[in-house]
Amino acid sequence: PAEALKVYAKKGAKIYSKCQGCHGADGKGGGAYPSLVGSEWVLGDTQRFAMIILNGLSGPSSTGKSYGVRPAQKAGMTAAGVPFHGAPVIGE
C-alpha cells in the first residue's frame, strides 16, 4: 500500500544517505561507481543485495562490469535494516 511505501522510502532515504557519496543522490552512480537504478541486484533477491551491502563486493556488478572493490558497510547496520536501502532507488 501507498502508506507503507512512504514509510519504507523515508527510512530508506535516511539509510541511503550513507551510500550517496559514491552512488549519488539519484542512485545513478557515474564513472567509478555503478548505477543502482534498475539494477537486478537492487530490485531482485533481497538476500544478495543485503550481503553485498554488509560484506562488500569484489568483481563484476550485475551488468558484468567491474568497479573495483565495494567496501563493506556493516558498521552500525543489521541485515534487517538493509532491505530499506533500495527504497529511494526503486522509485526512480
C-alpha positions, 0 to 999 in steps of 0.5 A: 500500500501507498502508506507503507511505501512512504514509510519504507522510502523515508527510512530508506532515504535516511539509510541511503544517505550513507551510500550517496557519496559514491552512488549519488543522490539519484542512485545513478552512480557515474564513472567509478561507481555503478548505477543502482537504478534498475539494477537486478541486484537492487530490485531482485533477491533481497538476500544478495543485495543485503550481503553485498551491502554488509560484506562488500563486493569484489568483481563484476556488478550485475551488468558484468562490469567491474568497479573495483572493490565495494567496501563493506558497510556493516558498521552500525547496520543489521541485515534487517535494516538493509532491505530499506536501502533500495527504497529511494532507488526503486522509485526512480 
